[in-house]
Amino acid sequence: MLCRYEIQSCFLLAFLSVTAFFISDAQSQVSPPTRLRYNVVSPDSVQISWKAPKGQFSGYKLLVTPSSGGKTNQLILQNTATKAIIQGLIPDQNYALQIIAFSEDKESKP
């Protein structure tokens, strides 16, 4: 019976360890910004806005990439920002915009 008790105890400890890992991992995730909107300000600039995620995070990474390929420009924004104006765009060029919330070594999905 002692052997059976030890196995049950080990199983319970392993279960608690795995559960604690998943709970702490889920709590350390960063939620993504939502409701991304844009407004054309001029032929070479656009204003984007978003709703801030809930929870703690350090700031945002705003990634701007020409759809035809090329260099991705990254802007770092404070966690209080909910809008930004992107200037210097090439008229009639398509761009992919991504806004990512981050905190230390964690990032949200774009």
A tleap script that builds the chain and sets N, CA, C and O, in Angstrom:
source leaprc.protein.ff14SB
mol = sequence {
  NMET LEU CYS ARG TYR GLU ILE GLN SER CYS
  PHE LEU LEU ALA PHE LEU SER VAL THR ALA
  PHE PHE ILE SER ASP ALA GLN SER GLN VAL
  SER PRO PRO THR ARG LEU ARG TYR ASN VAL
  VAL SER PRO ASP SER VAL GLN ILE SER TRP
  LYS ALA PRO LYS GLY GLN PHE SER GLY TYR
  LYS LEU LEU VAL THR PRO SER SER GLY GLY
  LYS THR ASN GLN LEU ILE LEU GLN ASN THR
  ALA THR LYS ALA ILE ILE GLN GLY LEU ILE
  PRO ASP GLN ASN TYR ALA LEU GLN ILE ILE
  ALA PHE SER GLU ASP LYS GLU SER LYS CPRO
}
set mol.1.N position { 0.809 -1.195 0.000 }
set mol.1.CA position { 0.000 0.000 0.000 }
set mol.1.C position { 0.855 1.263 0.000 }
set mol.1.O position { 0.448 2.290 -0.544 }
set mol.2.N position { 2.012 1.192 0.596 }
set mol.2.CA position { 2.898 2.343 0.607 }
set mol.2.C position { 3.325 2.697 -0.811 }
set mol.2.O position { 3.405 3.874 -1.161 }
set mol.3.N position { 3.595 1.695 -1.619 }
set mol.3.CA position { 3.997 1.928 -3.004 }
set mol.3.C position { 2.866 2.607 -3.776 }
set mol.3.O position { 3.117 3.526 -4.556 }
set mol.4.N position { 1.656 2.174 -3.573 }
set mol.4.CA position { 0.512 2.761 -4.264 }
set mol.4.C position { 0.346 4.230 -3.863 }
set mol.4.O position { 0.052 5.068 -4.714 }
set mol.5.N position { 0.525 4.545 -2.603 }
set mol.5.CA position { 0.417 5.918 -2.110 }
set mol.5.C position { 1.489 6.807 -2.743 }
set mol.5.O position { 1.211 7.944 -3.124 }
set mol.6.N position { 2.716 6.286 -2.852 }
set mol.6.CA position { 3.802 7.057 -3.452 }
set mol.6.C position { 3.512 7.368 -4.912 }
set mol.6.O position { 3.786 8.478 -5.369 }
set mol.7.N position { 2.963 6.414 -5.651 }
set mol.7.CA position { 2.639 6.634 -7.060 }
set mol.7.C position { 1.551 7.693 -7.183 }
set mol.7.O position { 1.641 8.580 -8.032 }
set mol.8.N position { 0.525 7.606 -6.342 }
set mol.8.CA position { -0.542 8.598 -6.386 }
set mol.8.C position { -0.005 9.978 -6.028 }
set mol.8.O position { -0.395 10.972 -6.640 }
set mol.9.N position { 0.889 10.048 -5.040 }
set mol.9.CA position { 1.469 11.330 -4.647 }
set mol.9.C position { 2.304 11.914 -5.779 }
set mol.9.O position { 2.230 13.110 -6.062 }
set mol.10.N position { 3.099 11.060 -6.425 }
set mol.10.CA position { 3.922 11.533 -7.542 }
set mol.10.C position { 3.046 12.019 -8.685 }
set mol.10.O position { 3.331 13.048 -9.299 }
set mol.11.N position { 1.980 11.278 -8.971 }
set mol.11.CA position { 1.071 11.684 -10.037 }
set mol.11.C position { 0.426 13.026 -9.697 }
set mol.11.O position { 0.318 13.901 -10.556 }
set mol.12.N position { 0.000 13.188 -8.448 }
set mol.12.CA position { -0.630 14.435 -8.026 }
set mol.12.C position { 0.359 15.594 -8.123 }
set mol.12.O position { -0.004 16.672 -8.594 }
set mol.13.N position { 1.601 15.392 -7.687 }
set mol.13.CA position { 2.612 16.445 -7.778 }
set mol.13.C position { 2.908 16.794 -9.234 }
set mol.13.O position { 3.058 17.969 -9.571 }
set mol.14.N position { 2.993 15.791 -10.092 }
set mol.14.CA position { 3.241 16.051 -11.511 }
set mol.14.C position { 2.077 16.825 -12.118 }
set mol.14.O position { 2.289 17.757 -12.893 }
set mol.15.N position { 0.849 16.444 -11.771 }
set mol.15.CA position { -0.333 17.139 -12.274 }
set mol.15.C position { -0.342 18.593 -11.808 }
set mol.15.O position { -0.619 19.496 -12.598 }
set mol.16.N position { -0.041 18.822 -10.533 }
set mol.16.CA position { -0.015 20.187 -10.004 }
set mol.16.C position { 1.080 21.015 -10.666 }
set mol.16.O position { 0.881 22.200 -10.933 }
set mol.17.N position { 2.228 20.408 -10.932 }
set mol.17.CA position { 3.320 21.127 -11.590 }
set mol.17.C position { 2.928 21.544 -12.996 }
set mol.17.O position { 3.171 22.683 -13.397 }
set mol.18.N position { 2.325 20.637 -13.747 }
set mol.18.CA position { 1.898 20.945 -15.111 }
set mol.18.C position { 0.806 22.006 -15.089 }
set mol.18.O position { 0.829 22.933 -15.899 }
set mol.19.N position { -0.145 21.882 -14.176 }
set mol.19.CA position { -1.218 22.864 -14.064 }
set mol.19.C position { -0.657 24.238 -13.718 }
set mol.19.O position { -1.069 25.239 -14.305 }
set mol.20.N position { 0.268 24.297 -12.782 }
set mol.20.CA position { 0.876 25.577 -12.399 }
set mol.20.C position { 1.628 26.186 -13.576 }
set mol.20.O position { 1.601 27.403 -13.760 }
set mol.21.N position { 2.300 25.355 -14.379 }
set mol.21.CA position { 3.021 25.861 -15.549 }
set mol.21.C position { 2.053 26.508 -16.531 }
set mol.21.O position { 2.306 27.613 -17.012 }
set mol.22.N position { 0.938 25.825 -16.835 }
set mol.22.CA position { -0.019 26.372 -17.792 }
set mol.22.C position { -0.691 27.631 -17.263 }
set mol.22.O position { -0.942 28.557 -18.034 }
set mol.23.N position { -0.983 27.688 -15.987 }
set mol.23.CA position { -1.602 28.885 -15.414 }
set mol.23.C position { -0.630 30.050 -15.463 }
set mol.23.O position { -1.016 31.152 -15.853 }
set mol.24.N position { 0.629 29.835 -15.076 }
set mol.24.CA position { 1.586 30.941 -15.098 }
set mol.24.C position { 1.899 31.359 -16.525 }
set mol.24.O position { 2.119 32.543 -16.782 }
set mol.25.N position { 1.924 30.403 -17.472 }
set mol.25.CA position { 2.177 30.742 -18.869 }
set mol.25.C position { 1.016 31.553 -19.435 }
set mol.25.O position { 1.238 32.518 -20.166 }
set mol.26.N position { -0.207 31.179 -19.111 }
set mol.26.CA position { -1.372 31.911 -19.607 }
set mol.26.C position { -1.419 33.316 -19.023 }
set mol.26.O position { -1.828 34.254 -19.708 }
set mol.27.N position { -1.010 33.476 -17.777 }
set mol.27.CA position { -1.028 34.791 -17.157 }
set mol.27.C position { 0.051 35.696 -17.727 }
set mol.27.O position { -0.071 36.919 -17.649 }
set mol.28.N position { 1.105 35.124 -18.298 }
set mol.28.CA position { 2.190 35.944 -18.822 }
set mol.28.C position { 1.987 36.304 -20.295 }
set mol.28.O position { 2.814 37.013 -20.868 }
set mol.29.N position { 0.912 35.834 -20.914 }
set mol.29.CA position { 0.631 36.176 -22.302 }
set mol.29.C position { 0.217 37.638 -22.403 }
set mol.29.O position { -0.350 38.199 -21.466 }
set mol.30.N position { 0.503 38.242 -23.535 }
set mol.30.CA position { 0.104 39.621 -23.792 }
set mol.30.C position { -1.047 39.586 -24.788 }
set mol.30.O position { -0.935 38.975 -25.850 }
set mol.31.N position { -2.139 40.234 -24.450 }
set mol.31.CA position { -3.290 40.282 -25.349 }
set mol.31.C position { -3.003 41.234 -26.501 }
set mol.31.O position { -2.291 42.222 -26.326 }
set mol.32.N position { -3.550 40.946 -27.676 }
set mol.32.CA position { -3.305 41.828 -28.823 }
set mol.32.C position { -4.221 43.050 -28.814 }
set mol.32.O position { -5.311 43.007 -28.242 }
set mol.33.N position { -3.781 44.136 -29.445 }
set mol.33.CA position { -4.674 45.275 -29.649 }
set mol.33.C position { -5.826 44.847 -30.565 }
set mol.33.O position { -5.683 43.910 -31.351 }
set mol.34.N position { -6.949 45.526 -30.462 }
set mol.34.CA position { -8.112 45.194 -31.279 }
set mol.34.C position { -8.631 46.450 -31.973 }
set mol.34.O position { -8.151 47.556 -31.728 }
set mol.35.N position { -9.604 46.260 -32.828 }
set mol.35.CA position { -10.275 47.350 -33.549 }
set mol.35.C position { -9.300 48.260 -34.299 }
set mol.35.O position { -9.377 49.484 -34.196 }
set mol.36.N position { -8.399 47.660 -35.039 }
set mol.36.CA position { -7.450 48.434 -35.838 }
set mol.36.C position { -8.206 49.152 -36.955 }
set mol.36.O position { -8.936 48.530 -37.725 }
set mol.37.N position { -8.020 50.458 -37.028 }
set mol.37.CA position { -8.678 51.287 -38.041 }
set mol.37.C position { -7.638 52.202 -38.673 }
set mol.37.O position { -6.600 52.488 -38.077 }
set mol.38.N position { -7.929 52.654 -39.878 }
set mol.38.CA position { -7.012 53.582 -40.530 }
set mol.38.C position { -7.789 54.705 -41.200 }
set mol.38.O position { -8.963 54.561 -41.540 }
set mol.39.N position { -7.101 55.826 -41.379 }
set mol.39.CA position { -7.667 56.989 -42.040 }
set mol.39.C position { -6.555 57.621 -42.876 }
set mol.39.O position { -5.494 57.956 -42.349 }
set mol.40.N position { -6.797 57.783 -44.175 }
set mol.40.CA position { -5.800 58.400 -45.048 }
set mol.40.C position { -5.752 59.892 -44.737 }
set mol.40.O position { -6.764 60.586 -44.834 }
set mol.41.N position { -4.573 60.378 -44.363 }
set mol.41.CA position { -4.381 61.782 -44.007 }
set mol.41.C position { -3.939 62.582 -45.224 }
set mol.41.O position { -4.389 63.709 -45.430 }
set mol.42.N position { -3.059 62.000 -46.026 }
set mol.42.CA position { -2.556 62.633 -47.247 }
set mol.42.C position { -2.100 61.510 -48.181 }
set mol.42.O position { -2.126 60.343 -47.790 }
set mol.43.N position { -1.683 61.841 -49.409 }
set mol.43.CA position { -1.253 60.774 -50.327 }
set mol.43.C position { -0.090 59.928 -49.803 }
set mol.43.O position { 0.093 58.791 -50.237 }
set mol.44.N position { 0.699 60.479 -48.869 }
set mol.44.CA position { 1.844 59.711 -48.368 }
set mol.44.C position { 1.795 59.444 -46.861 }
set mol.44.O position { 2.813 59.090 -46.266 }
set mol.45.N position { 0.624 59.610 -46.238 }
set mol.45.CA position { 0.533 59.326 -44.802 }
set mol.45.C position { -0.847 58.787 -44.431 }
set mol.45.O position { -1.855 59.091 -45.069 }
set mol.46.N position { -0.852 57.988 -43.392 }
set mol.46.CA position { -2.084 57.380 -42.898 }
set mol.46.C position { -2.053 57.396 -41.372 }
set mol.46.O position { -1.000 57.220 -40.759 }
set mol.47.N position { -3.210 57.606 -40.775 }
set mol.47.CA position { -3.327 57.532 -39.317 }
set mol.47.C position { -3.989 56.204 -38.984 }
set mol.47.O position { -5.017 55.853 -39.563 }
set mol.48.N position { -3.402 55.473 -38.056 }
set mol.48.CA position { -4.032 54.242 -37.592 }
set mol.48.C position { -4.402 54.416 -36.124 }
set mol.48.O position { -3.753 55.156 -35.384 }
set mol.49.N position { -5.446 53.725 -35.728 }
set mol.49.CA position { -5.857 53.744 -34.325 }
set mol.49.C position { -6.276 52.333 -33.937 }
set mol.49.O position { -6.580 51.507 -34.797 }
set mol.50.N position { -6.290 52.067 -32.646 }
set mol.50.CA position { -6.620 50.743 -32.147 }
set mol.50.C position { -7.114 50.857 -30.715 }
set mol.50.O position { -6.956 51.889 -30.063 }
set mol.51.N position { -7.710 49.785 -30.246 }
set mol.51.CA position { -8.133 49.695 -28.853 }
set mol.51.C position { -7.048 48.941 -28.091 }
set mol.51.O position { -6.607 47.870 -28.506 }
set mol.52.N position { -6.632 49.514 -26.982 }
set mol.52.CA position { -5.572 48.903 -26.172 }
set mol.52.C position { -6.043 47.572 -25.580 }
set mol.52.O position { -7.214 47.421 -25.233 }
set mol.53.N position { -5.130 46.615 -25.469 }
set mol.53.CA position { -5.502 45.341 -24.843 }
set mol.53.C position { -5.643 45.500 -23.332 }
set mol.53.O position { -5.118 46.442 -22.738 }
set mol.54.N position { -6.349 44.576 -22.738 }
set mol.54.CA position { -6.455 44.558 -21.280 }
set mol.54.C position { -5.207 43.918 -20.707 }
set mol.54.O position { -4.557 43.108 -21.368 }
set mol.55.N position { -4.877 44.274 -19.500 }
set mol.55.CA position { -3.726 43.674 -18.842 }
set mol.55.C position { -2.490 44.554 -18.930 }
set mol.55.O position { -2.516 45.648 -19.494 }
set mol.56.N position { -1.425 44.051 -18.366 }
set mol.56.CA position { -0.161 44.776 -18.307 }
set mol.56.C position { 0.675 44.508 -19.554 }
set mol.56.O position { 0.778 43.368 -20.007 }
set mol.57.N position { 1.266 45.556 -20.102 }
set mol.57.CA position { 2.202 45.420 -21.206 }
set mol.57.C position { 3.075 46.668 -21.242 }
set mol.57.O position { 2.712 47.705 -20.686 }
set mol.58.N position { 4.221 46.564 -21.896 }
set mol.58.CA position { 5.211 47.647 -21.888 }
set mol.58.C position { 5.006 48.667 -22.992 }
set mol.58.O position { 5.259 49.855 -22.791 }
set mol.59.N position { 4.551 48.224 -24.154 }
set mol.59.CA position { 4.392 49.130 -25.281 }
set mol.59.C position { 3.940 48.387 -26.517 }
set mol.59.O position { 3.466 47.253 -26.448 }
set mol.60.N position { 4.099 49.056 -27.657 }
set mol.60.CA position { 3.683 48.492 -28.934 }
set mol.60.C position { 4.841 48.497 -29.917 }
set mol.60.O position { 5.721 49.356 -29.863 }
set mol.61.N position { 4.823 47.527 -30.812 }
set mol.61.CA position { 5.679 47.532 -31.993 }
set mol.61.C position { 4.748 47.715 -33.179 }
set mol.61.O position { 3.824 46.927 -33.379 }
set mol.62.N position { 4.989 48.741 -33.956 }
set mol.62.CA position { 4.220 48.994 -35.171 }
set mol.62.C position { 5.118 48.638 -36.348 }
set mol.62.O position { 6.165 49.255 -36.543 }
set mol.63.N position { 4.712 47.651 -37.125 }
set mol.63.CA position { 5.502 47.175 -38.256 }
set mol.63.C position { 4.834 47.600 -39.559 }
set mol.63.O position { 3.642 47.364 -39.758 }
set mol.64.N position { 5.601 48.226 -40.440 }
set mol.64.CA position { 5.107 48.697 -41.731 }
set mol.64.C position { 5.970 48.060 -42.815 }
set mol.64.O position { 7.176 48.299 -42.882 }
set mol.65.N position { 5.337 47.246 -43.666 }
set mol.65.CA position { 6.068 46.523 -44.706 }
set mol.65.C position { 5.398 46.743 -46.056 }
set mol.65.O position { 4.189 46.547 -46.176 }
set mol.66.N position { 6.159 47.147 -47.080 }
set mol.66.CA position { 5.568 47.238 -48.422 }
set mol.66.C position { 5.093 45.851 -48.863 }
set mol.66.O position { 5.815 44.868 -48.697 }
set mol.67.N position { 3.893 45.770 -49.420 }
set mol.67.CA position { 3.349 44.479 -49.853 }
set mol.67.C position { 4.178 43.850 -50.962 }
set mol.67.O position { 4.187 42.629 -51.120 }
set mol.68.N position { 4.877 44.682 -51.731 }
set mol.68.CA position { 5.713 44.167 -52.816 }
set mol.68.C position { 7.030 43.600 -52.305 }
set mol.68.O position { 7.852 43.123 -53.088 }
set mol.69.N position { 7.228 43.651 -51.009 }
set mol.69.CA position { 8.483 43.193 -50.415 }
set mol.69.C position { 9.341 44.388 -50.056 }
set mol.69.O position { 9.002 45.528 -50.375 }
set mol.70.N position { 10.411 44.133 -49.415 }
set mol.70.CA position { 11.287 45.225 -49.016 }
set mol.70.C position { 11.441 45.281 -47.515 }
set mol.70.O position { 10.998 44.392 -46.787 }
set mol.71.N position { 12.069 46.332 -47.076 }
set mol.71.CA position { 12.416 46.496 -45.667 }
set mol.71.C position { 11.181 46.789 -44.812 }
set mol.71.O position { 10.344 47.616 -45.174 }
set mol.72.N position { 11.082 46.106 -43.686 }
set mol.72.CA position { 10.041 46.382 -42.698 }
set mol.72.C position { 10.550 47.467 -41.765 }
set mol.72.O position { 11.629 47.345 -41.185 }
set mol.73.N position { 9.772 48.521 -41.628 }
set mol.73.CA position { 10.101 49.580 -40.673 }
set mol.73.C position { 9.369 49.303 -39.372 }
set mol.73.O position { 8.184 48.968 -39.372 }
set mol.74.N position { 10.082 49.446 -38.269 }
set mol.74.CA position { 9.503 49.184 -36.957 }
set mol.74.C position { 9.533 50.449 -36.117 }
set mol.74.O position { 10.567 51.105 -35.992 }
set mol.75.N position { 8.386 50.780 -35.545 }
set mol.75.CA position { 8.285 51.899 -34.614 }
set mol.75.C position { 7.919 51.339 -33.249 }
set mol.75.O position { 7.060 50.463 -33.147 }
set mol.76.N position { 8.561 51.834 -32.206 }
set mol.76.CA position { 8.228 51.442 -30.839 }
set mol.76.C position { 7.398 52.571 -30.236 }
set mol.76.O position { 7.804 53.733 -30.249 }
set mol.77.N position { 6.233 52.213 -29.707 }
set mol.77.CA position { 5.320 53.195 -29.134 }
set mol.77.C position { 5.073 52.886 -27.660 }
set mol.77.O position { 5.164 51.736 -27.233 }
set mol.78.N position { 4.762 53.918 -26.896 }
set mol.78.CA position { 4.462 53.749 -25.477 }
set mol.78.C position { 3.159 52.985 -25.291 }
set mol.78.O position { 2.323 52.936 -26.193 }
set mol.79.N position { 2.995 52.394 -24.123 }
set mol.79.CA position { 1.787 51.606 -23.861 }
set mol.79.C position { 0.535 52.469 -23.713 }
set mol.79.O position { -0.575 51.938 -23.668 }
set mol.80.N position { 0.694 53.781 -23.638 }
set mol.80.CA position { -0.467 54.674 -23.552 }
set mol.80.C position { -0.976 55.096 -24.928 }
set mol.80.O position { -2.046 55.696 -25.033 }
set mol.81.N position { -0.227 54.792 -25.975 }
set mol.81.CA position { -0.612 55.191 -27.335 }
set mol.81.C position { -1.803 54.360 -27.814 }
set mol.81.O position { -1.892 53.163 -27.538 }
set mol.82.N position { -2.709 55.007 -28.531 }
set mol.82.CA position { -3.814 54.297 -29.182 }
set mol.82.C position { -3.980 54.763 -30.626 }
set mol.82.O position { -4.947 54.403 -31.297 }
set mol.83.N position { -3.026 55.567 -31.096 }
set mol.83.CA position { -3.032 55.975 -32.497 }
set mol.83.C position { -1.631 56.411 -32.896 }
set mol.83.O position { -0.796 56.743 -32.054 }
set mol.84.N position { -1.396 56.401 -34.207 }
set mol.84.CA position { -0.098 56.825 -34.742 }
set mol.84.C position { -0.305 57.283 -36.179 }
set mol.84.O position { -1.206 56.807 -36.870 }
set mol.85.N position { 0.533 58.205 -36.618 }
set mol.85.CA position { 0.523 58.650 -38.012 }
set mol.85.C position { 1.791 58.126 -38.669 }
set mol.85.O position { 2.901 58.353 -38.187 }
set mol.86.N position { 1.605 57.432 -39.765 }
set mol.86.CA position { 2.731 56.891 -40.529 }
set mol.86.C position { 2.910 57.782 -41.746 }
set mol.86.O position { 1.991 57.947 -42.548 }
set mol.87.N position { 4.097 58.352 -41.877 }
set mol.87.CA position { 4.385 59.278 -42.973 }
set mol.87.C position { 5.451 58.697 -43.890 }
set mol.87.O position { 6.131 57.732 -43.543 }
set mol.88.N position { 5.583 59.298 -45.059 }
set mol.88.CA position { 6.622 58.879 -45.993 }
set mol.88.C position { 6.258 57.654 -46.807 }
set mol.88.O position { 7.137 56.986 -47.351 }
set mol.89.N position { 4.972 57.352 -46.898 }
set mol.89.CA position { 4.534 56.217 -47.705 }
set mol.89.C position { 4.561 56.594 -49.180 }
set mol.89.O position { 4.407 57.764 -49.532 }
set mol.90.N position { 4.755 55.616 -50.024 }
set mol.90.CA position { 4.763 55.854 -51.470 }
set mol.90.C position { 3.325 55.749 -51.977 }
set mol.90.O position { 2.682 54.717 -51.786 }
set mol.91.N position { 2.807 56.806 -52.621 }
set mol.91.CA position { 1.435 56.751 -53.142 }
set mol.91.C position { 1.239 55.561 -54.090 }
set mol.91.O position { 2.146 55.192 -54.836 }
set mol.92.N position { 0.053 54.974 -54.049 }
set mol.92.CA position { -0.333 53.821 -54.869 }
set mol.92.C position { 0.458 52.552 -54.546 }
set mol.92.O position { 0.417 51.589 -55.311 }
set mol.93.N position { 1.159 52.543 -53.446 }
set mol.93.CA position { 1.883 51.351 -52.968 }
set mol.93.C position { 1.057 50.743 -51.833 }
set mol.93.O position { 0.581 51.473 -50.965 }
set mol.94.N position { 0.882 49.432 -51.825 }
set mol.94.CA position { 0.177 48.759 -50.734 }
set mol.94.C position { 1.158 48.413 -49.622 }
set mol.94.O position { 2.323 48.104 -49.871 }
set mol.95.N position { 0.658 48.471 -48.387 }
set mol.95.CA position { 1.481 48.181 -47.220 }
set mol.95.C position { 0.745 47.225 -46.293 }
set mol.95.O position { -0.484 47.226 -46.220 }
set mol.96.N position { 1.513 46.419 -45.595 }
set mol.96.CA position { 0.980 45.585 -44.520 }
set mol.96.C position { 1.361 46.262 -43.209 }
set mol.96.O position { 2.533 46.547 -42.965 }
set mol.97.N position { 0.362 46.516 -42.371 }
set mol.97.CA position { 0.593 47.135 -41.065 }
set mol.97.C position { 0.275 46.119 -39.986 }
set mol.97.O position { -0.750 45.439 -40.040 }
set mol.98.N position { 1.154 46.022 -39.011 }
set mol.98.CA position { 0.920 45.143 -37.871 }
set mol.98.C position { 1.195 45.926 -36.601 }
set mol.98.O position { 2.174 46.666 -36.514 }
set mol.99.N position { 0.322 45.756 -35.615 }
set mol.99.CA position { 0.546 46.364 -34.305 }
set mol.99.C position { 0.595 45.221 -33.289 }
set mol.99.O position { -0.318 44.399 -33.209 }
set mol.100.N position { 1.669 45.192 -32.526 }
set mol.100.CA position { 1.917 44.109 -31.578 }
set mol.100.C position { 2.156 44.718 -30.205 }
set mol.100.O position { 3.003 45.599 -30.057 }
set mol.101.N position { 1.424 44.259 -29.206 }
set mol.101.CA position { 1.684 44.672 -27.828 }
set mol.101.C position { 2.795 43.772 -27.284 }
set mol.101.O position { 2.843 42.580 -27.589 }
set mol.102.N position { 3.682 44.348 -26.481 }
set mol.102.CA position { 4.759 43.531 -25.929 }
set mol.102.C position { 4.996 43.866 -24.465 }
set mol.102.O position { 4.637 44.939 -23.980 }
set mol.103.N position { 5.609 42.916 -23.783 }
set mol.103.CA position { 5.990 43.080 -22.389 }
set mol.103.C position { 7.217 42.216 -22.149 }
set mol.103.O position { 7.141 40.990 -22.232 }
set mol.104.N position { 8.324 42.836 -21.857 }
set mol.104.CA position { 9.602 42.149 -21.641 }
set mol.104.C position { 9.879 41.177 -22.776 }
set mol.104.O position { 10.191 41.613 -23.884 }
set mol.105.N position { 9.775 39.865 -22.533 }
set mol.105.CA position { 10.099 38.891 -23.578 }
set mol.105.C position { 8.861 38.253 -24.202 }
set mol.105.O position { 8.975 37.247 -24.902 }
set mol.106.N position { 7.686 38.820 -23.961 }
set mol.106.CA position { 6.437 38.289 -24.514 }
set mol.106.C position { 5.862 39.267 -25.521 }
set mol.106.O position { 6.013 40.481 -25.377 }
set mol.107.N position { 5.199 38.735 -26.546 }
set mol.107.CA position { 4.532 39.563 -27.545 }
set mol.107.C position { 3.149 39.011 -27.824 }
set mol.107.O position { 2.911 37.807 -27.727 }
set mol.108.N position { 2.243 39.910 -28.173 }
set mol.108.CA position { 0.909 39.476 -28.587 }
set mol.108.C position { 0.971 38.992 -30.027 }
set mol.108.O position { 1.979 39.165 -30.712 }
set mol.109.N position { -0.092 38.398 -30.463 }
set mol.109.CA position { -0.233 38.105 -31.884 }
set mol.109.C position { -0.524 39.426 -32.585 }
set mol.109.O position { -1.132 40.316 -31.991 }
set mol.110.N position { -0.099 39.568 -33.837 }
set mol.110.CA position { -0.387 40.824 -34.558 }
set mol.110.C position { -1.880 41.016 -34.781 }
set mol.110.O position { -2.293 42.016 -35.369 }
savepdb mol mol.pdb
quit
